[in-house]
């Protein structure tokens, strides 16, 4: 079980130190294009902006993705109760792979159009 995890293999039978491994690097590029527009009054100003968040993910769905371990669901050994003889029973779970974070829109691209009018 432990030998199947690259980051845990060297710590078999020991306590794994904090921050001993890292998730893959994430590169996110945002793009903003702004165009000033003519305003009806000479002292007023208008602008139109287009924002694209996580541009890499828009171009290729494998770019700009955030992979993280889900620590709440990760269990290696858990307590299952007592046997009739009074001994502890443990259940060995399986480690989960890194999961793509889609629930909070972290790994998805997005776009926004904004109109600004200053007077």
Backbone as a chain_set.jsonl record, in Angstrom:
{"seq": "XXXXXXXXXXXXXXXXXXXXXXXXXXXXXXXXXXXXXXXXXXXXXXXXXXXXXXXXXXXXXXXXXXXXXXXXXXXXXXXXXXXXXXXXXXXXXXXXXXXXXXXXXXXXXXXXXXXXXXX", "coords": {"N": [[0.822, -1.186, 0.0], [1.762, 1.353, 0.975], [4.059, 1.424, -0.532], [3.115, 1.857, -3.088], [2.649, 4.532, -3.327], [4.424, 7.243, -4.43], [5.472, 9.436, -2.905], [5.337, 8.461, -0.306], [6.814, 6.172, -0.08], [9.529, 6.205, 0.813], [9.193, 6.677, 3.49], [8.238, 4.481, 4.884], [6.909, 2.858, 7.68], [7.435, 4.992, 9.333], [6.826, 8.314, 10.631], [5.493, 10.63, 8.438], [7.121, 13.548, 7.483], [5.943, 16.948, 7.776], [5.067, 18.872, 4.907], [6.591, 17.37, 3.098], [6.211, 16.604, 0.49], [4.988, 17.755, -2.706], [2.316, 19.174, -4.669], [1.732, 19.127, -8.259], [3.043, 21.88, -10.227], [1.169, 24.824, -11.025], [0.225, 26.828, -13.687], [-1.298, 29.79, -14.447], [-2.814, 31.975, -16.68], [-4.146, 35.137, -17.113], [-6.135, 37.314, -19.125], [-6.702, 40.628, -20.209], [-8.519, 42.846, -22.16], [-9.003, 46.105, -23.085], [-11.03, 48.733, -24.292], [-11.4, 52.098, -24.995], [-14.348, 54.022, -25.281], [-16.324, 56.365, -27.192], [-17.837, 59.008, -25.375], [-21.029, 60.547, -24.631], [-20.865, 63.09, -23.52], [-18.371, 65.598, -23.257], [-16.575, 65.622, -21.026], [-16.953, 63.195, -19.857], [-16.191, 59.672, -19.63], [-15.984, 56.492, -21.224], [-15.602, 52.94, -21.164], [-14.946, 49.683, -22.422], [-14.412, 46.436, -21.372], [-12.88, 43.237, -21.716], [-12.396, 40.367, -19.966], [-10.538, 37.449, -19.637], [-10.248, 34.676, -17.76], [-7.879, 32.313, -16.728], [-6.711, 31.634, -19.291], [-5.136, 29.703, -20.589], [-6.497, 27.286, -20.09], [-8.74, 27.679, -21.627], [-7.684, 27.499, -24.192], [-6.53, 24.935, -24.223], [-7.731, 22.133, -22.681], [-6.197, 20.737, -20.843], [-4.397, 22.42, -19.726], [-3.55, 24.77, -17.139], [-4.801, 23.545, -14.962], [-5.683, 22.661, -11.629], [-4.416, 20.391, -9.414], [-5.063, 18.562, -6.546], [-4.668, 16.913, -3.388], [-7.337, 15.309, -1.755], [-7.819, 15.688, 1.357], [-9.76, 15.181, 3.287], [-11.114, 12.918, 2.458], [-9.2, 11.004, 2.278], [-8.04, 8.074, 3.522], [-5.949, 5.846, 5.104], [-5.616, 3.868, 7.127], [-8.189, 2.884, 9.182], [-10.194, 2.898, 12.134], [-12.216, 0.151, 12.978], [-13.648, -1.029, 14.987], [-14.155, -3.312, 17.786], [-12.991, -6.661, 18.305], [-14.589, -9.82, 19.251], [-12.848, -10.773, 21.186], [-11.863, -8.515, 22.309], [-9.915, -7.106, 20.941], [-8.525, -4.529, 18.905], [-9.895, -3.651, 15.72], [-8.816, -2.899, 12.534], [-9.284, -1.265, 9.417], [-7.93, -1.289, 6.249], [-7.628, 1.231, 3.967], [-7.578, 2.547, 0.591], [-5.18, 4.633, -0.956], [-6.0, 7.747, -2.514], [-5.82, 9.147, -5.801], [-4.428, 12.265, -7.043], [-6.846, 14.811, -7.356], [-8.809, 16.558, -9.733], [-9.622, 19.899, -9.304], [-12.635, 21.02, -9.612], [-14.875, 21.888, -8.354], [-14.903, 24.435, -7.183], [-14.549, 26.043, -9.333], [-11.859, 26.375, -9.888], [-10.149, 25.232, -11.785], [-11.229, 25.898, -14.213], [-11.851, 27.848, -17.153], [-12.911, 31.252, -17.53], [-14.969, 34.069, -18.468], [-15.51, 37.597, -18.674], [-17.379, 40.483, -19.335], [-17.166, 43.933, -19.164], [-18.609, 47.101, -18.728], [-17.665, 50.389, -18.287], [-18.448, 53.54, -17.039], [-17.482, 56.753, -16.556], [-18.009, 59.778, -14.853]], "CA": [[0.0, 0.0, 0.0], [2.617, 2.525, 1.079], [5.025, 1.392, -1.629], [2.494, 2.318, -4.336], [2.655, 6.003, -3.323], [5.791, 7.717, -4.627], [5.89, 10.302, -1.821], [5.335, 7.767, 0.981], [7.646, 4.98, -0.142], [10.745, 6.343, 1.614], [8.849, 6.863, 4.903], [7.532, 3.291, 5.363], [7.141, 2.58, 9.084], [7.802, 6.223, 10.028], [5.899, 9.43, 10.504], [5.856, 11.454, 7.286], [7.263, 14.946, 7.898], [5.083, 17.932, 7.147], [5.587, 19.509, 3.685], [7.615, 16.527, 2.492], [5.945, 16.451, -0.943], [4.25, 18.883, -3.285], [1.456, 18.937, -5.829], [2.328, 19.687, -9.467], [2.972, 23.319, -10.408], [0.039, 25.303, -11.818], [0.435, 28.118, -14.336], [-2.564, 30.369, -14.879], [-2.642, 33.262, -17.366], [-5.375, 35.904, -17.309], [-5.995, 38.302, -20.198], [-7.673, 41.729, -20.202], [-8.496, 43.743, -23.32], [-9.847, 47.263, -22.779], [-11.179, 49.711, -25.369], [-12.156, 53.293, -24.617], [-15.449, 54.319, -26.198], [-16.717, 57.777, -27.126], [-18.918, 59.316, -24.435], [-21.883, 61.609, -25.171], [-20.468, 64.384, -22.957], [-16.925, 65.697, -23.466], [-15.776, 65.329, -19.828], [-17.248, 61.837, -19.426], [-15.397, 58.633, -20.298], [-16.58, 55.158, -21.243], [-14.651, 51.894, -21.544], [-15.449, 48.325, -22.518], [-13.319, 45.508, -21.05], [-13.096, 41.804, -21.804], [-11.456, 39.622, -19.127], [-10.554, 35.989, -19.768], [-9.532, 34.094, -16.635], [-7.307, 31.005, -17.041], [-6.684, 31.582, -20.754], [-4.56, 28.427, -21.023], [-7.528, 26.256, -20.048], [-9.619, 27.927, -22.774], [-6.995, 27.024, -25.392], [-6.298, 23.496, -24.11], [-8.357, 21.783, -21.398], [-5.233, 20.129, -19.94], [-3.542, 23.484, -19.193], [-4.141, 25.593, -16.091], [-5.61, 22.755, -14.043], [-5.166, 22.526, -10.275], [-4.566, 19.049, -8.87], [-4.828, 18.568, -5.11], [-5.142, 15.762, -2.627], [-8.521, 15.582, -0.963], [-7.401, 15.121, 2.626], [-10.9, 14.728, 4.072], [-11.554, 11.596, 2.001], [-8.057, 10.104, 2.217], [-7.859, 7.262, 4.713], [-5.114, 4.666, 4.893], [-6.027, 2.885, 8.129], [-9.229, 3.464, 10.028], [-10.687, 2.044, 13.224], [-13.471, -0.488, 12.602], [-14.343, -1.562, 16.156], [-13.473, -4.309, 18.612], [-13.34, -8.061, 18.056], [-15.163, -10.426, 20.463], [-11.795, -10.961, 22.181], [-11.473, -7.209, 22.827], [-8.801, -6.541, 20.176], [-8.915, -3.506, 17.939], [-9.974, -4.057, 14.319], [-8.513, -1.788, 11.63], [-9.561, -1.486, 8.007], [-6.952, -0.591, 5.421], [-8.222, 1.831, 2.783], [-6.636, 2.754, -0.513], [-4.913, 6.06, -1.186], [-6.629, 8.28, -3.715], [-4.954, 9.948, -6.66], [-4.729, 13.689, -7.04], [-8.123, 15.052, -8.011], [-8.979, 17.835, -10.394], [-10.484, 20.771, -8.513], [-13.641, 21.669, -10.443], [-16.024, 22.3, -7.559], [-14.86, 25.873, -6.921], [-14.174, 26.653, -10.609], [-10.443, 26.702, -9.867], [-9.484, 24.734, -12.987], [-12.011, 26.205, -15.403], [-11.679, 29.202, -17.665], [-14.103, 32.085, -17.413], [-14.885, 35.333, -19.184], [-16.333, 38.659, -18.132], [-17.417, 41.726, -20.11], [-17.484, 45.03, -18.253], [-18.744, 48.459, -19.275], [-17.41, 51.373, -17.236], [-18.775, 54.904, -17.446], [-16.997, 57.7, -15.53], [-18.477, 61.148, -15.07]], "C": [[0.872, 1.258, 0.0], [3.597, 2.577, -0.08], [4.429, 1.854, -2.953], [2.466, 3.841, -4.438], [4.092, 6.498, -3.371], [6.298, 8.549, -3.447], [5.993, 9.611, -0.47], [6.334, 6.617, 1.055], [8.867, 5.069, 0.772], [10.467, 6.5, 3.107], [8.107, 5.655, 5.481], [7.916, 3.008, 6.817], [7.514, 3.784, 9.915], [6.665, 7.223, 9.919], [6.389, 10.296, 9.343], [5.972, 12.902, 7.74], [6.326, 15.87, 7.126], [5.81, 18.571, 5.965], [6.675, 18.686, 3.01], [7.377, 16.274, 1.005], [5.06, 17.605, -1.408], [3.357, 18.41, -4.424], [2.146, 19.532, -7.06], [2.113, 21.203, -9.564], [1.793, 23.687, -11.311], [0.395, 26.672, -12.383], [-0.901, 28.602, -14.865], [-2.276, 31.737, -15.491], [-4.012, 33.883, -17.541], [-5.108, 36.967, -18.369], [-7.082, 39.359, -20.051], [-7.432, 42.592, -21.44], [-9.485, 44.857, -23.022], [-9.846, 48.218, -23.962], [-11.966, 50.903, -24.846], [-13.177, 53.598, -25.703], [-15.772, 55.81, -26.124], [-17.908, 57.967, -26.183], [-19.744, 60.465, -24.996], [-21.508, 62.999, -24.66], [-18.942, 64.44, -22.978], [-16.089, 65.331, -22.234], [-16.023, 63.92, -19.28], [-16.378, 60.852, -20.216], [-16.129, 57.3, -20.204], [-15.515, 54.157, -21.693], [-15.352, 50.54, -21.523], [-14.264, 47.389, -22.29], [-13.788, 44.07, -21.216], [-12.007, 41.138, -20.979], [-11.64, 38.132, -19.387], [-9.656, 35.453, -18.664], [-9.125, 32.669, -17.002], [-7.362, 30.754, -18.556], [-6.135, 30.257, -21.271], [-5.592, 27.321, -21.061], [-8.543, 26.445, -21.173], [-8.999, 27.362, -24.049], [-6.802, 25.509, -25.399], [-6.801, 23.068, -22.737], [-7.427, 21.051, -20.437], [-4.278, 21.165, -19.333], [-4.289, 24.215, -18.082], [-5.02, 24.849, -15.118], [-4.911, 22.639, -12.695], [-5.463, 21.126, -9.773], [-4.198, 19.102, -7.397], [-5.28, 17.254, -4.512], [-6.363, 16.186, -1.836], [-8.288, 14.911, 0.387], [-8.575, 14.604, 3.449], [-11.284, 13.297, 3.708], [-10.422, 10.577, 2.019], [-7.888, 9.383, 3.549], [-7.003, 6.059, 4.36], [-5.525, 3.555, 5.848], [-7.08, 3.545, 9.006], [-9.721, 2.418, 11.026], [-12.054, 1.488, 12.844], [-14.215, -1.089, 13.788], [-13.488, -2.541, 16.933], [-13.927, -5.708, 18.226], [-13.975, -8.635, 19.325], [-14.123, -10.663, 21.563], [-11.326, -9.639, 22.777], [-10.295, -6.577, 22.112], [-9.348, -5.524, 19.176], [-8.914, -4.082, 16.53], [-9.754, -2.81, 13.472], [-8.814, -2.198, 10.203], [-8.574, -0.657, 7.214], [-7.656, -0.09, 4.172], [-7.179, 1.978, 1.689], [-6.408, 4.243, -0.696], [-5.55, 6.507, -2.489], [-5.614, 9.079, -4.515], [-5.291, 11.419, -6.484], [-6.008, 13.917, -7.825], [-8.156, 16.447, -8.607], [-9.982, 18.672, -9.623], [-11.439, 21.537, -9.429], [-14.749, 22.288, -9.601], [-16.051, 23.801, -7.309], [-14.435, 26.653, -8.16], [-12.705, 27.058, -10.647], [-9.784, 26.344, -11.192], [-10.24, 25.057, -14.264], [-11.725, 27.625, -15.86], [-13.0, 29.948, -17.5], [-13.893, 33.394, -18.155], [-15.865, 36.334, -18.56], [-16.239, 39.871, -19.04], [-17.907, 42.822, -19.175], [-17.577, 46.328, -19.038], [-18.579, 49.429, -18.115], [-17.711, 52.768, -17.807], [-18.396, 55.831, -16.306], [-17.507, 59.09, -15.873], [-18.05, 62.035, -13.948]], "O": [[0.734, 2.118, -0.869], [3.931, 3.66, -0.561], [5.178, 2.213, -3.862], [2.277, 4.381, -5.528], [4.885, 6.215, -2.473], [7.444, 8.382, -3.03], [6.667, 10.117, 0.427], [6.658, 6.146, 2.145], [9.202, 4.092, 1.442], [11.397, 6.461, 3.912], [7.407, 5.798, 6.484], [9.099, 2.926, 7.148], [7.875, 3.638, 11.083], [5.681, 7.005, 9.211], [7.566, 10.649, 9.279], [5.031, 13.441, 8.322], [5.968, 15.604, 5.978], [7.022, 18.784, 6.015], [7.591, 19.249, 2.41], [8.271, 15.771, 0.324], [4.469, 18.325, -0.604], [3.612, 17.383, -5.053], [3.05, 20.356, -6.92], [1.13, 21.736, -9.049], [1.461, 22.955, -12.243], [0.815, 27.567, -11.649], [-1.56, 27.908, -15.64], [-1.581, 32.558, -14.893], [-4.932, 33.245, -18.052], [-3.988, 37.461, -18.494], [-8.242, 39.034, -19.8], [-6.309, 43.008, -21.726], [-10.656, 44.602, -22.742], [-8.803, 48.483, -24.561], [-13.066, 50.744, -24.316], [-12.9, 53.448, -26.893], [-15.52, 56.447, -25.101], [-18.859, 57.186, -26.197], [-19.224, 61.279, -25.758], [-21.814, 63.992, -25.32], [-18.288, 63.425, -22.739], [-14.998, 64.78, -22.383], [-15.359, 63.505, -18.331], [-15.899, 61.154, -21.309], [-16.811, 57.023, -19.217], [-14.641, 54.481, -22.497], [-16.239, 50.295, -20.706], [-13.228, 47.529, -22.94], [-14.928, 43.728, -20.903], [-10.821, 41.32, -21.256], [-12.759, 37.62, -19.359], [-8.458, 35.735, -18.63], [-9.936, 31.906, -17.527], [-7.976, 29.796, -19.025], [-6.613, 29.74, -22.281], [-5.572, 26.493, -21.972], [-9.145, 25.472, -21.626], [-9.706, 26.808, -24.892], [-6.898, 24.871, -26.448], [-6.338, 23.595, -21.725], [-7.83, 20.766, -19.309], [-3.436, 20.812, -18.508], [-5.518, 24.271, -18.087], [-5.901, 25.448, -14.501], [-3.686, 22.532, -12.632], [-6.622, 20.716, -9.71], [-3.144, 19.625, -7.035], [-6.152, 16.571, -5.049], [-6.415, 17.296, -1.307], [-8.529, 13.714, 0.544], [-8.403, 13.675, 4.238], [-11.735, 12.543, 4.57], [-10.666, 9.391, 1.795], [-7.625, 10.009, 4.575], [-7.308, 5.333, 3.413], [-5.756, 2.423, 5.422], [-6.871, 4.647, 9.513], [-9.662, 1.215, 10.774], [-12.945, 2.234, 12.439], [-15.315, -1.614, 13.612], [-12.269, -2.599, 16.77], [-15.085, -5.924, 17.866], [-13.907, -8.0, 20.377], [-14.476, -10.744, 22.74], [-10.473, -9.638, 23.665], [-9.721, -5.61, 22.613], [-10.467, -5.644, 18.678], [-8.056, -4.892, 16.178], [-10.42, -1.793, 13.664], [-8.618, -3.354, 9.828], [-8.399, 0.534, 7.471], [-8.213, -0.877, 3.407], [-6.029, 1.572, 1.857], [-7.348, 5.032, -0.599], [-5.628, 5.741, -3.449], [-4.661, 9.623, -3.958], [-6.295, 11.776, -5.867], [-6.226, 13.278, -8.854], [-7.6, 17.393, -8.048], [-11.079, 18.203, -9.32], [-11.081, 22.589, -9.959], [-15.491, 23.136, -10.096], [-17.132, 24.385, -7.229], [-14.007, 27.802, -8.05], [-12.341, 27.99, -11.364], [-8.936, 27.095, -11.673], [-9.902, 24.517, -15.318], [-11.398, 28.496, -15.054], [-14.06, 29.342, -17.349], [-12.757, 33.778, -18.436], [-16.897, 35.961, -18.002], [-15.149, 40.248, -19.469], [-18.917, 42.671, -18.488], [-16.742, 46.619, -19.894], [-19.256, 49.315, -17.093], [-17.28, 53.114, -18.907], [-18.931, 55.709, -15.204], [-17.447, 59.525, -17.023], [-18.352, 63.229, -13.955]]}, "num_chains": 1, "name": "protein.A"}
